[in-house]
């Protein structure tokens, strides 16, 4: 059962309503989805809340799933939408749709003002840096929290799903050009902020 | 200063953009990026690898609890039917034919020839709906039908004559009220109805979510009031938490309203002796909660549905102390396990309280803090269940990974066996 694709498992669940199949799906995506939500929301309790809501939505909307598409992007898109609703309800942050223009910068790609970041000059952590270092993790979260929600969302969605631009645009139903420019801006903003917050690593 | 610019005004330079595009095209696998972009792609990869939080951020036990909680909620949630989304739509020609038929007072012969065929079919459907398949303009009525028709007309006229003069005038003088509608086309009315429907569909979930959020906030506020009441009670009674005299806890602690038996009576003590009001002990998510004046002779709520919160079951051996060093949950939104078992329904160990639509429960801890729990498990302890039942479930889960679906057998006489064991009821 573990070897079956998500799509086949979900199809079998839709036909049989066997909760052990659904459990396998939840179990399989738990780690990635909870990490994604933790990073997106910066709130562990909220992430658990949204995790449950996302799978509940998957269950209640099972008939609307297009079996010809991939399950994982569908799940992550549902989770991202639920997270956005959650944060809007809590009033913690002003959130923007992914397709909405950013303040004063059009789509973020054609503004003439601003700085240009060269990835060659970014102070990246050393290859042997411990990824499970709690301090590093907190530091990353702090940097992410300072990004506009739309940038944080596109960065995390694309990184955790590892999809091509075309697939992201297709799943999120936003223009391919917007996906590209948003991801460029997101990586630039993250790199800039990271460099500023880690001068000692230079 | 560039550093003071809004973050979205920072851009990658051209080589970096190309390297990032190549990295995305390689599905974020830097080793597969063409050599010309490899250095920058590796830098991006090294930087973004830190987006993945540490594995230890989510312990294995919490992971299992969360997965089980999802399954428990899924088992209780009905799936949506997609059939309701499919709404039949008339073709533009049929819409025009309907409009034309209405303008022609329902007579297809007066409809322009281009739409007449459609209008005739629509008129026929209309007669089917009205219960008559004969065209009144073409029919040759039988004698008996004429008689019935005359009788109906006479009866109607007689009723109009019987009306008071003023009312009769208003009905006879004014135009037939529905004629005014003919100023609108049917499609206009349909459009307006669709706009109202769509507006409702958009607004309703937002309003519902807003209401749920407000209920959660109010609930937390009320638990904070109860914390104050617990503190006052504790200072009057040597740090103890409310417990009625003679409560044994070993005989049906869920018999709400039966003197000396239900655990709810222990909590009711706060209202009975004016440490708190009944409103403080009423969750806004419980529409049946009692929140008026507390009757001086009352010692408990009248029935389970009036009780909003489940309270830690005390025993003589395990008396609860307010402000105890290690904070434990002492009060939370009503236990769904108790409510289901009392209603002869199947109970689920990981179901959340119904007070907040199954999303979770607010809980008051013995140090006065109020927390929101997305599952009924805290520090590995299920707040709805006796320790023995939890142990049995764990055993069952080890053998068949479907512990959340196990039937729960609780008799209402179980009591905590350890001072730090949390078990709430009713």
Interface residues (C-beta under 8 A of the other chain):
Chain A: X19 X20 X22 X23 X26 X27 X30 X31 X34 X35 X38 X39 X44 X45 X48 X49 X51 X52 X53 X55 X56 X59 X60 X61 X62 X63 X64 X85 X89 X90 X102 X103 X104 X105 X108 X109 X111 X113 X114 X115 X116 X117 X118 X119 X120 X122 X124 X125 X127 X131 X132 X133 X134 X136 X137 X140 X141 X144 X146 X147 X148 X151 X155 X156 X158 X159 X160 X162 X163 X164 X165 X180 X183 X184 X185 X187 X188 X189 X190 X191 X192 X193 X194 X196
Chain B: X2 X3 X5 X6 X7 X8 X9 X10 X11 X12 X13 X15 X16 X17 X19 X20 X21 X24 X25 X27 X28 X39 X40 X43 X44 X46 X47 X48 X49 X50 X51 X52 X53 X54 X55 X56 X57 X58 X63 X66 X67 X69 X70 X71 X73 X74 X75 X77 X78 X79 X80 X81 X82 X209 X210 X213 X359 X360 X372 X374 X375 X401 X402 X405
